[in-house]
Amino acid sequence: MAIWPTNASAKISISMAKPSTICCKNCSSPTAMEEKFLFKRNEIQADAIDSILKKTSLFAGVGAAHLPGARGVIELLRSKGYKLRAVQMKDRDALQKDAINKLKVPVTFTTQHSADSFYSVAAPGPLYSISNRDQQMSRSQFADMSNGTYYLVSRVKTYAGIKATQDDVKKKLDSLLYENIPGTILSKKPIVQNGYEGYAISNRTRRGDLQRYQLYITPFEVIIFKMSGKGDYVTGEEADQFFNSIQLSNSIARQLKFSPAAGGFSTTLPHQPHSYLNAILNNRWEYEATDKANGDAYLIFKTGIHNYHFLGNDSFDLSLIETSFGSSGQLEKQLSRKYSTIDGAPALLVKQQLNNGQTLYAAHVIKAAQHYVFAHRTRSADRNNAWLKSIRFIATEYPAPQLYEDSFLLIKVNTPIVPEIDHSVRAILERAASEAAAGNNSGGYISYWKAPENAVFASKQTGEQVFVKMQEFPAYYALKDSAGFWQKEIADCLGNGDMRLHTKNWFYHPDGSKGYRLEIRDTGSSRALHYLLMLKGRHFFTISNITDTGAHKSKLHTQFFERFLSTHPHFKMQPVTASRVPMFVQDLFSADSMLQSRARQAVGNLEIDAASAPLVFQTIQRLSVTSKNYYETKTGLIEALGAVKDSSGNVAAYLKEVYEQTADTSLFQNAAMMALARLKTHTSSAVLKELLLVDPPIFENVSDYDLFFDHIADSLALSKQLFPGLLQLAGIADYKEGITGLLVKLVDSGYFKASDYATYLPTIFIDAKIVLKKQQVAEDRIMNANNKRDPDDEDDLPEAYAGGVNSFDLKNYGVLLMPFYDKNKNIQAFFERLLKSKDEVVAINAAAQLLKHKRTVGDSLLNVLASQDQY
């Protein structure tokens, strides 16, 4: 199928794949599956085709199920103004195929220049970069699809000036030719282009296609020009025109003070250096020069390292740079290594002797987020290496700021650098992601927190970047604790390390935006992290940048941190502190099923305050058993009331009413009891005690009991109100462990005295003796097993007594019994048996309890325990 716009020459060919099988066969109206996986995808595909066709021609493969119908890709494209027709393929036979293969389409050559202007060559079209991280080289190619041929230029860095010689490269290249050129090499002739030596090579592949190469060796790289085509196509005039047009530039030997066009640093070099942006290695800038008069070689690396999580110690990071730079096989020994500074920036100066007698000077330097290596290979024995003294760090240069608006980040800013984003493609991806987050996915799950929007304003020329993140708050989110919010955000910026807050400046503007400008530093680091934290309406912006600790800041930094306050015209100002519960309730009972679903799925994240608690209680009452997800929604709302900070007592009253009204549904009663345990007010504790003693809830899982008593134990002062009445439930197996543990905390913390639970001492003591008997049975079993082991068998190891299953319970009972120690001889005897336990943990816990209350413990026991390494 062929498509073309009515007013453009760009064309598209569509290939039809097998039909999809997701269509509903038994229903006339679309199902949710069809809507999400067929029609929505049709729209995405049509939008993508339209977006790309506005720029270039396109070949697209589309599943056949996406093509037909009023909502199919064909009709969607027609609605956008495209004309479409079917392309019929007839008479497809072997003779016609052979004739087509022999056709030769005329091409027009134009001169193509490399980005650094080092070479130029004529080709039938632009040379597009095809480099990737798996290939340690720069590659540019034009594919002549009409003639089945391609033109390729590959550049392989050799760093011959520093780490090898051109003769070394030539020897290695000669051996690599036979390994990497496919098929049979037909000819190999030496050539020279503007003083650069190389080879002209032709070969034939196993399938019979002829290929031609021209390779040139420069002091800095090997550059390879290649042409490949069907059959003998490369014997024609097109190949001659391609290879005869190759031009390589040569540097003029004159000493100059070099600085990159974008600034950053300056130094003296013997000529304009060979400059290369190594996209494979983190966009590393590489500059190389050689002095033809004395053979000296110079190499400069500049890499941006943007880590916003911590600031490393300068000396440590300099060591990492040194290790990363490494050394070649020519290194004989290190002559010196010392930390210093270069133009005020921390530096590690290294001097190495090479096995050819020459010296390699290297300075590893940190300047803000930029890591530098300045290397100089020389025959000179200059101790101080004058070249390193010529290095200066200068201001970075940027083009004039331009207005940049981003409807996804909701920002408007004047900036000299804009993100490299294809906005049409991004719009399609953002739309798909937004629909998926809104429930347009296989599970119908609606994301409560949207994924943050991110953008990087990065300059390849300077290596500097500003990172921008925008987080939109969820639909039902309300910021209840502003002070706590800012405290958390600042703490996140500081991380878990040793970084310290150097400056913190609050700002507020009439447009409603407010926040902090932060500068974060660390001892031993010359760098600083800068954050701009800005809250505006229901959106939170985080802007990050790395500088040095000096006063001067770049133009890029200034534009964002001193002048960035505007937001996009589409920005809607809505207060984030206002309660969203009314909106939630409205959505929950809405006729719109999507809004209903969003509200139901957000119940567990609903932010409720005391003012909105009555509305939540009314909503609980209003829910009907016929409502979708009735049990989950009602349970979630009841549990959410437990998070309300309420001093009025109203919430506790609501929960009591819910508990009493839902006596036939333990699910809701348990949720109400859990919420009362979380409230932690005097009123809620009184209600909780009342309900527990009249109608104690029964939870399904042991973990629910643990969680219930954990909530109660969060406030021991309030927990005390539950006793001694709560001890009545200690006889219930499900409650026994939780009540005992809570009582132990109260006694051990001084909230409870012996007189407060003396009535229950007999029961507690009986339980304690039962546990002790279980402990003795376990010890006897271990002793018996150990007596039977073979002492000569190295694999038959004795079983340890320490840390048995009863040791924790015995420790707790020791706490409860200790206040009655002096007046009860049976309890004294109980502790004596604990001290004699073969389980060292039991004995130590008993000794610790006695010593804590200033009771005597025999020295013999303490000496035995002290002699064991683990104690």
Secondary structure, DSSP 8 states (H G I E B T S, - for coil): -EEEETT----EEEEEE---S-S-SS-SS--HHHIIIIIHHHHHHHHHHHHHHTTS-EEEEEEGGGSSSTTSHHHHHHHTTEEEE--------HHHHHHHHH-------EEEE-TTSSEEEEESS--EE---TTSSSEEEEEEETTTTEEEEEEEEE--HHHHS-HHHHHHHHHHHHHHHS-SEEEEEEEEEETTEEEEEEEEE-TTS-EEEEEEEE-SSEEEEEEEE-STTGGGSHHHHHHHHT-EE-------EEE--TTEEEEEEESSS-EEEEETTTTSEEEEEEE-TTT--EEEEEEEE---SS----HHHHHHHHHHHH---TTEEEEEEEEEEEETTEEEEEEEEEETTS-EEEEEEEEETTEEEEEEEEES---SS-HHHHT-EEEEE-----EEEEETTTTEEEEES------HHHHHHHHHHHHHHHBT-STT--B-SS---EEEEEE-TTT--EEEEEEEE--TT-----HHHHHHHHHHHHHTTSS-EEEEEEEEE-TTS-EEEEEEEE-TT-SEEEEEEEEEETTEEEEEEEEEESSS---HHHHHHHTT---B-TT-----SSS--HHHHHHHHT-S-HHHHHHHHHTGGG----TTTHHHHHHHHHH--TTSTTHHHHHHHHHHHHTT---SSSHHHHHHHHHHHHTTT-HHHHHHHHHHHHHH-SHHHHHHHHHHHHHS----SSHHHHHHHHHHHHT-HHHHGGGTTGGGGGGGSHHHHHHHHHHHHHHHHTTSS-HHHHGGGHHHHHHHHHHHHHHHHHHHHHHHHHHHHS-TT-TT------TT-TTHHHHHHHHHHHGGGTTT-HHHHHHHHHHHT-S-HHHHHHHHHHHHHTT----HHHHHHHHTSTT-
